[in-house]
């Protein structure tokens, strides 16, 4: 199938452009748009303008980076290589390090039952539950510890490090989580046991009939138990049950992509994530 003619990448571009817009203002800089978050929350990125007639230039990248520094934001850029192929060379010439992440789309027919992937229970977060705030905090703590030790290898960090990383959300951020969870724009999942607590977490962002699964993380001490795959499968199943037609994600590495292959995701392209290259002494 010709993915460009089928409209897949166009649907992905519209999703990427839509996700930040209800929580950020958009600033256009040539062929790029910078999303500046309004209020508390994780800062957004810059990406190619949806309606741009030309690919972003080196001058566009420089202007956005200057604006990001002025606002105290991370110098972060994201795009799909197949949609904007020329930006990869431009970003690297600007001194940015680019992660080329496998971009993967779910084949619903290949999606397994989460219970076949692990014996650890997986549950979805409920905005109306009394423990919702604690669950959101646990999701964030698991992600913080998991992403601090990237990859799929087992490690030492476990529940103690998760508990040390727990941080409460302010009222505005918690209200946003509750509203978006209640109306289906955001889904979250936790895998864990009563004795160990939350061991893996993940979330999904939904706009209409398209959704992205992101932030799937497992405590290093709990890896190699099928938890990341089970969390991903649980999120995907919930999305499909809600009528989502296109479910996708970006894998942080080829090793991580192999986990998602087990869940029914298939590679269709490359998602590029750029930030300043580390300064070597």
Secondary structure, DSSP 8 states (H G I E B T S, - for coil): --HHHHTHHHHHHHHHHHHGGGTEEEEEETTEEEEEE-SSS----EEE-TT-SS---HHHHHHHHHHHHHHT----EEEETTTSTTHHHHHHHTTEEEEEEEEEEE-GGG---GGGT-SS-EEE--TTSTTHHHHHHHHHHHHHHHHHT-SSS--S--HHHHHHH-----HHHHHHHHHHHHTTSEEEEEEEETTTEEEEEEEEEEETTEEEEEEEEE-GGG-SSSHHHHHHHHHHHHHHHTT--EEEEE-SSHHHHHHHHHTTEEEEEEEEEEEE-----
